[in-house]
Amino acid sequence: MREWAVTVSCDVHFAEDGEKVEAWGDPVLLKIGKAEVELDLCAVHRKELDMQTAVWLKAGRRPGQDSRPHRSHRRQSNEYYRKMREFAAERDITIPEERPGKFKYPTKLRADFEAWLATVTADGSDH
Ligand SMILES: [Zn+2]
């Protein structure tokens, strides 16, 4: 009686030079735009894929999740920005302008302003 073993081979190795190298681990599902493929990969090619996609996987989110959930600040009201410009002016801080009227608020200024805003709000006095 003969025994058959099914050996799955690495798709990339096979595509490159017809070599049948045994695949390792679970198949990988890749979906980019309309292209959607399932790949059996050997350890070497799996590692290569992991390394090349690490930055993209880290930046992304799970499908269906809100975009940019990690953004720390939302768009604030015009009043908020006006107050921040006042806050900066009182402290001789120049806010860079991307173009006239379009300010690029430094992260440090925003943090200082929010800290100040919290103290102002905390003691109940507006000015
Ligand atoms: Zn391979």
Backbone and ligand atoms as CSV (ligand in chain L), in Angstrom:
chain,resi,resn,atom,element,x,y,z
A,1,MET,N,N,0.839,-1.191,0.000
A,1,MET,CA,C,0.000,0.000,0.000
A,1,MET,C,C,0.881,1.250,0.000
A,2,ARG,N,N,0.539,2.161,-0.872
A,2,ARG,CA,C,1.343,3.382,-0.951
A,2,ARG,C,C,0.729,4.516,-0.152
A,3,GLU,N,N,1.558,5.324,0.427
A,3,GLU,CA,C,1.063,6.495,1.146
A,3,GLU,C,C,1.401,7.732,0.351
A,4,TRP,N,N,0.426,8.586,0.287
A,4,TRP,CA,C,0.629,9.831,-0.438
A,4,TRP,C,C,0.731,10.993,0.530
A,5,ALA,N,N,1.678,11.786,0.334
A,5,ALA,CA,C,1.779,13.010,1.131
A,5,ALA,C,C,1.582,14.195,0.202
A,6,VAL,N,N,0.677,15.052,0.589
A,6,VAL,CA,C,0.470,16.247,-0.230
A,6,VAL,C,C,1.445,17.323,0.228
A,7,THR,N,N,2.245,17.769,-0.671
A,7,THR,CA,C,3.199,18.809,-0.322
A,7,THR,C,C,2.837,20.090,-1.058
A,8,VAL,N,N,2.604,21.113,-0.300
A,8,VAL,CA,C,2.308,22.414,-0.902
A,8,VAL,C,C,3.629,23.127,-1.119
A,9,SER,N,N,3.793,23.680,-2.317
A,9,SER,CA,C,5.068,24.347,-2.567
A,9,SER,C,C,4.908,25.862,-2.624
A,10,CYS,N,N,6.014,26.529,-2.411
A,10,CYS,CA,C,6.039,27.987,-2.394
A,10,CYS,C,C,5.715,28.544,-3.778
A,11,ASP,N,N,4.682,29.385,-3.846
A,11,ASP,CA,C,4.258,29.950,-5.128
A,11,ASP,C,C,5.305,30.879,-5.747
A,12,VAL,N,N,5.996,31.602,-4.911
A,12,VAL,CA,C,6.980,32.555,-5.440
A,12,VAL,C,C,8.187,31.826,-6.012
A,13,HIS,N,N,8.684,30.863,-5.273
A,13,HIS,CA,C,9.782,30.059,-5.788
A,13,HIS,C,C,9.399,29.432,-7.127
A,14,PHE,N,N,8.175,28.896,-7.161
A,14,PHE,CA,C,7.726,28.217,-8.369
A,14,PHE,C,C,7.583,29.194,-9.536
A,15,ALA,N,N,7.051,30.375,-9.243
A,15,ALA,CA,C,6.864,31.375,-10.289
A,15,ALA,C,C,8.198,31.877,-10.821
A,16,GLU,N,N,9.177,31.948,-9.941
A,16,GLU,CA,C,10.469,32.499,-10.353
A,16,GLU,C,C,11.271,31.539,-11.221
A,17,ASP,N,N,11.372,30.297,-10.775
A,17,ASP,CA,C,12.205,29.392,-11.581
A,17,ASP,C,C,11.697,27.954,-11.618
A,18,GLY,N,N,10.411,27.776,-11.293
A,18,GLY,CA,C,9.845,26.438,-11.378
A,18,GLY,C,C,10.280,25.499,-10.269
A,19,GLU,N,N,10.996,26.058,-9.319
A,19,GLU,CA,C,11.504,25.254,-8.222
A,19,GLU,C,C,10.374,24.928,-7.247
A,20,LYS,N,N,10.321,23.692,-6.781
A,20,LYS,CA,C,9.277,23.311,-5.834
A,20,LYS,C,C,9.860,23.243,-4.433
A,21,VAL,N,N,9.673,24.340,-3.734
A,21,VAL,CA,C,10.143,24.410,-2.353
A,21,VAL,C,C,8.918,24.303,-1.446
A,22,GLU,N,N,9.019,23.511,-0.437
A,22,GLU,CA,C,7.879,23.281,0.449
A,22,GLU,C,C,7.423,24.572,1.136
A,23,ALA,N,N,6.121,24.776,1.142
A,23,ALA,CA,C,5.569,25.969,1.780
A,23,ALA,C,C,5.571,25.815,3.289
A,24,TRP,N,N,5.467,26.925,3.939
A,24,TRP,CA,C,5.547,26.947,5.399
A,24,TRP,C,C,4.407,27.789,5.945
A,25,GLY,N,N,3.750,27.293,6.963
A,25,GLY,CA,C,2.681,28.064,7.612
A,25,GLY,C,C,1.415,28.164,6.785
A,26,ASP,N,N,0.536,29.044,7.199
A,26,ASP,CA,C,-0.742,29.220,6.525
A,26,ASP,C,C,-0.585,30.033,5.253
A,27,PRO,N,N,-1.502,29.823,4.306
A,27,PRO,CA,C,-1.464,30.662,3.103
A,27,PRO,C,C,-1.705,32.127,3.468
A,28,VAL,N,N,-1.147,32.997,2.684
A,28,VAL,CA,C,-1.296,34.427,2.933
A,28,VAL,C,C,-2.279,34.996,1.924
A,29,LEU,N,N,-3.229,35.779,2.413
A,29,LEU,CA,C,-4.184,36.418,1.525
A,29,LEU,C,C,-3.748,37.860,1.291
A,30,LEU,N,N,-3.531,38.194,0.043
A,30,LEU,CA,C,-3.105,39.542,-0.295
A,30,LEU,C,C,-4.186,40.194,-1.135
A,31,LYS,N,N,-4.583,41.408,-0.737
A,31,LYS,CA,C,-5.622,42.091,-1.498
A,31,LYS,C,C,-5.198,43.540,-1.678
A,32,ILE,N,N,-4.953,43.901,-2.907
A,32,ILE,CA,C,-4.579,45.285,-3.194
A,32,ILE,C,C,-5.406,45.750,-4.377
A,33,GLY,N,N,-6.257,46.724,-4.144
A,33,GLY,CA,C,-7.156,47.160,-5.207
A,33,GLY,C,C,-8.034,46.003,-5.633
A,34,LYS,N,N,-8.058,45.726,-6.933
A,34,LYS,CA,C,-8.885,44.628,-7.425
A,34,LYS,C,C,-8.145,43.305,-7.411
A,35,ALA,N,N,-6.838,43.385,-7.178
A,35,ALA,CA,C,-6.051,42.156,-7.133
A,35,ALA,C,C,-6.206,41.486,-5.782
A,36,GLU,N,N,-6.564,40.231,-5.808
A,36,GLU,CA,C,-6.716,39.474,-4.571
A,36,GLU,C,C,-6.153,38.087,-4.819
A,37,VAL,N,N,-5.105,37.734,-4.087
A,37,VAL,CA,C,-4.472,36.432,-4.315
A,37,VAL,C,C,-4.208,35.719,-3.000
A,38,GLU,N,N,-4.141,34.416,-3.122
A,38,GLU,CA,C,-3.751,33.610,-1.982
A,38,GLU,C,C,-2.410,32.998,-2.335
A,39,LEU,N,N,-1.481,33.081,-1.418
A,39,LEU,CA,C,-0.125,32.608,-1.690
A,39,LEU,C,C,0.326,31.582,-0.670
A,40,ASP,N,N,0.916,30.522,-1.180
A,40,ASP,CA,C,1.626,29.608,-0.295
A,40,ASP,C,C,3.086,30.018,-0.372
A,41,LEU,N,N,3.672,30.239,0.765
A,41,LEU,CA,C,5.043,30.753,0.788
A,41,LEU,C,C,5.954,29.884,1.639
A,42,CYS,N,N,7.193,29.808,1.210
A,42,CYS,CA,C,8.196,29.166,2.047
A,42,CYS,C,C,8.602,30.173,3.125
A,43,ALA,N,N,9.347,29.719,4.109
A,43,ALA,CA,C,9.736,30.589,5.220
A,43,ALA,C,C,10.502,31.816,4.743
A,44,VAL,N,N,11.369,31.614,3.742
A,44,VAL,CA,C,12.188,32.726,3.237
A,44,VAL,C,C,11.312,33.811,2.595
A,45,HIS,N,N,10.393,33.378,1.746
A,45,HIS,CA,C,9.548,34.352,1.076
A,45,HIS,C,C,8.520,34.970,2.023
A,46,ARG,N,N,8.082,34.218,3.017
A,46,ARG,CA,C,7.157,34.755,4.005
A,46,ARG,C,C,7.846,35.864,4.799
A,47,LYS,N,N,9.085,35.612,5.160
A,47,LYS,CA,C,9.864,36.584,5.920
A,47,LYS,C,C,10.073,37.852,5.081
A,48,GLU,N,N,10.366,37.640,3.820
A,48,GLU,CA,C,10.583,38.766,2.910
A,48,GLU,C,C,9.313,39.615,2.809
A,49,LEU,N,N,8.167,38.948,2.666
A,49,LEU,CA,C,6.893,39.658,2.589
A,49,LEU,C,C,6.608,40.405,3.888
A,50,ASP,N,N,6.831,39.758,5.011
A,50,ASP,CA,C,6.607,40.396,6.310
A,50,ASP,C,C,7.438,41.657,6.460
A,51,MET,N,N,8.693,41.572,6.047
A,51,MET,CA,C,9.570,42.724,6.196
A,51,MET,C,C,9.149,43.876,5.285
A,52,GLN,N,N,8.773,43.517,4.067
A,52,GLN,CA,C,8.427,44.575,3.121
A,52,GLN,C,C,7.072,45.212,3.404
A,53,THR,N,N,6.195,44.491,4.075
A,53,THR,CA,C,4.867,45.038,4.325
A,53,THR,C,C,4.703,45.578,5.743
A,54,ALA,N,N,5.712,45.404,6.580
A,54,ALA,CA,C,5.595,45.786,7.996
A,54,ALA,C,C,5.125,47.229,8.168
A,55,VAL,N,N,5.747,48.141,7.413
A,55,VAL,CA,C,5.413,49.555,7.573
A,55,VAL,C,C,3.959,49.841,7.163
A,56,TRP,N,N,3.508,49.117,6.144
A,56,TRP,CA,C,2.123,49.322,5.675
A,56,TRP,C,C,1.129,48.735,6.665
A,57,LEU,N,N,1.443,47.559,7.179
A,57,LEU,CA,C,0.539,46.914,8.130
A,57,LEU,C,C,0.416,47.725,9.411
A,58,LYS,N,N,1.526,48.337,9.797
A,58,LYS,CA,C,1.539,49.129,11.021
A,58,LYS,C,C,0.702,50.399,10.850
A,59,ALA,N,N,0.780,50.978,9.670
A,59,ALA,CA,C,0.071,52.234,9.427
A,59,ALA,C,C,-1.424,52.031,9.209
A,60,GLY,N,N,-1.781,50.833,8.782
A,60,GLY,CA,C,-3.175,50.591,8.409
A,60,GLY,C,C,-4.098,50.331,9.578
A,61,ARG,N,N,-5.314,50.026,9.256
A,61,ARG,CA,C,-6.326,49.705,10.260
A,61,ARG,C,C,-7.121,48.516,9.752
A,62,ARG,N,N,-7.840,47.883,10.629
A,62,ARG,CA,C,-8.658,46.762,10.210
A,62,ARG,C,C,-9.793,47.279,9.339
A,63,PRO,N,N,-10.183,46.500,8.326
A,63,PRO,CA,C,-11.269,46.947,7.450
A,63,PRO,C,C,-12.518,47.293,8.255
A,64,GLY,N,N,-13.147,48.394,7.892
A,64,GLY,CA,C,-14.381,48.793,8.562
A,64,GLY,C,C,-14.164,49.704,9.752
A,65,GLN,N,N,-12.916,49.781,10.205
A,65,GLN,CA,C,-12.641,50.685,11.322
A,65,GLN,C,C,-12.614,52.117,10.829
A,66,ASP,N,N,-12.902,53.049,11.732
A,66,ASP,CA,C,-12.831,54.463,11.387
A,66,ASP,C,C,-11.437,54.799,10.910
A,67,SER,N,N,-11.352,55.700,9.971
A,67,SER,CA,C,-10.031,56.097,9.533
A,67,SER,C,C,-9.359,56.943,10.608
A,68,ARG,N,N,-8.073,56.790,10.660
A,68,ARG,CA,C,-7.219,57.531,11.578
A,68,ARG,C,C,-7.710,57.575,13.019
A,69,PRO,N,N,-7.941,56.413,13.637
A,69,PRO,CA,C,-8.393,56.442,15.026
A,69,PRO,C,C,-7.295,56.896,15.977
A,70,HIS,N,N,-6.054,56.872,15.507
A,70,HIS,CA,C,-4.931,57.205,16.374
A,70,HIS,C,C,-4.593,58.690,16.341
A,71,ARG,N,N,-5.305,59.445,15.518
A,71,ARG,CA,C,-5.030,60.884,15.500
A,71,ARG,C,C,-5.416,61.479,16.837
A,72,SER,N,N,-4.491,62.224,17.441
A,72,SER,CA,C,-4.745,62.693,18.790
A,72,SER,C,C,-5.639,63.936,18.820
A,73,HIS,N,N,-5.628,64.705,17.756
A,73,HIS,CA,C,-6.487,65.892,17.814
A,73,HIS,C,C,-7.435,65.968,16.630
A,74,ARG,N,N,-8.624,66.424,16.941
A,74,ARG,CA,C,-9.580,66.605,15.873
A,74,ARG,C,C,-9.517,68.048,15.429
A,75,ARG,N,N,-10.185,68.307,14.380
A,75,ARG,CA,C,-10.338,69.666,13.888
A,75,ARG,C,C,-11.139,70.441,14.923
A,76,GLN,N,N,-10.599,71.569,15.341
A,76,GLN,CA,C,-11.268,72.351,16.371
A,76,GLN,C,C,-12.004,73.532,15.745
A,77,SER,N,N,-12.720,74.245,16.585
A,77,SER,CA,C,-13.487,75.398,16.098
A,77,SER,C,C,-12.558,76.563,15.763
A,78,ASN,N,N,-13.041,77.482,14.978
A,78,ASN,CA,C,-12.266,78.677,14.629
A,78,ASN,C,C,-11.887,79.464,15.880
A,79,GLU,N,N,-12.809,79.463,16.842
A,79,GLU,CA,C,-12.577,80.146,18.107
A,79,GLU,C,C,-11.355,79.551,18.820
A,80,TYR,N,N,-11.259,78.256,18.783
A,80,TYR,CA,C,-10.143,77.542,19.386
A,80,TYR,C,C,-8.829,78.008,18.763
A,81,TYR,N,N,-8.789,78.102,17.442
A,81,TYR,CA,C,-7.557,78.515,16.753
A,81,TYR,C,C,-7.252,79.987,16.987
A,82,ARG,N,N,-8.319,80.795,17.063
A,82,ARG,CA,C,-8.120,82.213,17.318
A,82,ARG,C,C,-7.481,82.396,18.695
A,83,LYS,N,N,-8.011,81.644,19.671
A,83,LYS,CA,C,-7.455,81.717,21.029
A,83,LYS,C,C,-6.014,81.220,21.078
A,84,MET,N,N,-5.725,80.204,20.294
A,84,MET,CA,C,-4.366,79.673,20.282
A,84,MET,C,C,-3.412,80.708,19.684
A,85,ARG,N,N,-3.856,81.441,18.659
A,85,ARG,CA,C,-3.011,82.491,18.076
A,85,ARG,C,C,-2.777,83.616,19.082
A,86,GLU,N,N,-3.829,83.955,19.845
A,86,GLU,CA,C,-3.686,84.948,20.920
A,86,GLU,C,C,-2.673,84.484,21.951
A,87,PHE,N,N,-2.834,83.240,22.348
A,87,PHE,CA,C,-1.964,82.609,23.332
A,87,PHE,C,C,-0.506,82.686,22.868
A,88,ALA,N,N,-0.288,82.382,21.592
A,88,ALA,CA,C,1.067,82.417,21.030
A,88,ALA,C,C,1.599,83.846,20.992
A,89,ALA,N,N,0.740,84.785,20.554
A,89,ALA,CA,C,1.153,86.188,20.436
A,89,ALA,C,C,1.571,86.748,21.791
A,90,GLU,N,N,0.804,86.403,22.835
A,90,GLU,CA,C,1.125,86.873,24.187
A,90,GLU,C,C,2.475,86.357,24.666
A,91,ARG,N,N,2.912,85.271,24.087
A,91,ARG,CA,C,4.185,84.668,24.508
A,91,ARG,C,C,5.278,84.834,23.450
A,92,ASP,N,N,5.039,85.733,22.509
A,92,ASP,CA,C,6.005,85.981,21.433
A,92,ASP,C,C,6.374,84.720,20.659
A,93,ILE,N,N,5.392,83.861,20.468
A,93,ILE,CA,C,5.639,82.660,19.670
A,93,ILE,C,C,5.089,82.926,18.268
A,94,THR,N,N,5.936,82.711,17.279
A,94,THR,CA,C,5.494,82.900,15.900
A,94,THR,C,C,4.937,81.582,15.370
A,95,ILE,N,N,3.748,81.652,14.798
A,95,ILE,CA,C,3.158,80.456,14.202
A,95,ILE,C,C,3.463,80.466,12.709
A,96,PRO,N,N,4.150,79.448,12.237
A,96,PRO,CA,C,4.466,79.428,10.806
A,96,PRO,C,C,3.193,79.361,9.948
A,97,GLU,N,N,3.261,80.009,8.814
A,97,GLU,CA,C,2.119,79.991,7.902
A,97,GLU,C,C,2.482,79.194,6.659
A,98,GLU,N,N,1.647,78.250,6.306
A,98,GLU,CA,C,1.860,77.491,5.074
A,98,GLU,C,C,1.653,78.405,3.881
A,99,ARG,N,N,0.635,79.196,3.961
A,99,ARG,CA,C,0.373,80.273,3.029
A,99,ARG,C,C,-0.410,81.299,3.833
A,100,PRO,N,N,-0.532,82.538,3.336
A,100,PRO,CA,C,-1.187,83.567,4.147
A,100,PRO,C,C,-2.540,83.100,4.696
A,101,GLY,N,N,-2.678,83.217,6.006
A,101,GLY,CA,C,-3.942,82.853,6.639
A,101,GLY,C,C,-4.089,81.377,6.962
A,102,LYS,N,N,-3.155,80.566,6.441
A,102,LYS,CA,C,-3.233,79.122,6.727
A,102,LYS,C,C,-2.060,78.772,7.632
A,103,PHE,N,N,-2.382,78.655,8.932
A,103,PHE,CA,C,-1.334,78.453,9.920
A,103,PHE,C,C,-1.008,76.977,10.102
A,104,LYS,N,N,0.258,76.771,10.428
A,104,LYS,CA,C,0.685,75.405,10.733
A,104,LYS,C,C,1.084,75.409,12.200
A,105,TYR,N,N,0.167,74.946,13.051
A,105,TYR,CA,C,0.379,75.033,14.484
A,105,TYR,C,C,1.366,73.963,14.949
A,106,PRO,N,N,2.468,74.403,15.557
A,106,PRO,CA,C,3.444,73.425,16.042
A,106,PRO,C,C,2.830,72.557,17.143
A,107,THR,N,N,3.249,71.308,17.184
A,107,THR,CA,C,2.732,70.359,18.175
A,107,THR,C,C,2.980,70.866,19.594
A,108,LYS,N,N,4.154,71.457,19.803
A,108,LYS,CA,C,4.532,71.963,21.127
A,108,LYS,C,C,3.583,73.088,21.547
A,109,LEU,N,N,3.308,74.000,20.625
A,109,LEU,CA,C,2.405,75.106,20.929
A,109,LEU,C,C,1.028,74.571,21.281
A,110,ARG,N,N,0.574,73.630,20.493
A,110,ARG,CA,C,-0.751,73.050,20.713
A,110,ARG,C,C,-0.826,72.402,22.102
A,111,ALA,N,N,0.238,71.682,22.451
A,111,ALA,CA,C,0.282,71.012,23.755
A,111,ALA,C,C,0.279,72.035,24.890
A,112,ASP,N,N,1.109,73.087,24.740
A,112,ASP,CA,C,1.171,74.128,25.769
A,112,ASP,C,C,-0.170,74.832,25.895
A,113,PHE,N,N,-0.773,75.115,24.751
A,113,PHE,CA,C,-2.056,75.803,24.733
A,113,PHE,C,C,-3.131,74.961,25.406
A,114,GLU,N,N,-3.137,73.677,25.102
A,114,GLU,CA,C,-4.157,72.803,25.686
A,114,GLU,C,C,-3.966,72.668,27.195
A,115,ALA,N,N,-2.701,72.641,27.625
A,115,ALA,CA,C,-2.408,72.576,29.059
A,115,ALA,C,C,-2.915,73.848,29.738
A,116,TRP,N,N,-2.646,74.982,29.069
A,116,TRP,CA,C,-3.087,76.269,29.607
A,116,TRP,C,C,-4.620,76.335,29.631
A,117,LEU,N,N,-5.207,75.860,28.550
A,117,LEU,CA,C,-6.660,75.855,28.417
A,117,LEU,C,C,-7.303,75.041,29.538
A,118,ALA,N,N,-6.673,73.930,29.877
A,118,ALA,CA,C,-7.197,73.060,30.933
A,118,ALA,C,C,-7.177,73.775,32.285
A,119,THR,N,N,-6.113,74.537,32.552
A,119,THR,CA,C,-6.032,75.248,33.832
A,119,THR,C,C,-7.068,76.364,33.875
A,120,VAL,N,N,-7.251,77.037,32.736
A,120,VAL,CA,C,-8.236,78.121,32.681
A,120,VAL,C,C,-9.636,77.572,32.898
A,121,THR,N,N,-9.919,76.467,32.247
A,121,THR,CA,C,-11.242,75.859,32.363
A,121,THR,C,C,-11.463,75.306,33.767
A,122,ALA,N,N,-10.369,74.788,34.347
A,122,ALA,CA,C,-10.472,74.137,35.664
A,122,ALA,C,C,-10.882,75.108,36.763
A,123,ASP,N,N,-10.299,76.344,36.753
A,123,ASP,CA,C,-10.648,77.269,37.829
A,123,ASP,C,C,-11.869,78.132,37.476
A,124,GLY,N,N,-12.471,77.862,36.346
A,124,GLY,CA,C,-13.739,78.489,36.015
A,124,GLY,C,C,-13.660,79.902,35.473
A,125,SER,N,N,-12.494,80.525,35.534
A,125,SER,CA,C,-12.396,81.885,35.022
A,125,SER,C,C,-12.038,81.846,33.531
A,126,ASP,N,N,-12.746,82.647,32.787
A,126,ASP,CA,C,-12.527,82.617,31.346
A,126,ASP,C,C,-11.340,83.476,30.969
A,127,HIS,N,N,-11.219,84.656,31.590
A,127,HIS,CA,C,-10.066,85.484,31.305
A,127,HIS,C,C,-9.539,86.142,32.555
L,1,ZN,ZN,ZN,9.812,30.653,-1.646
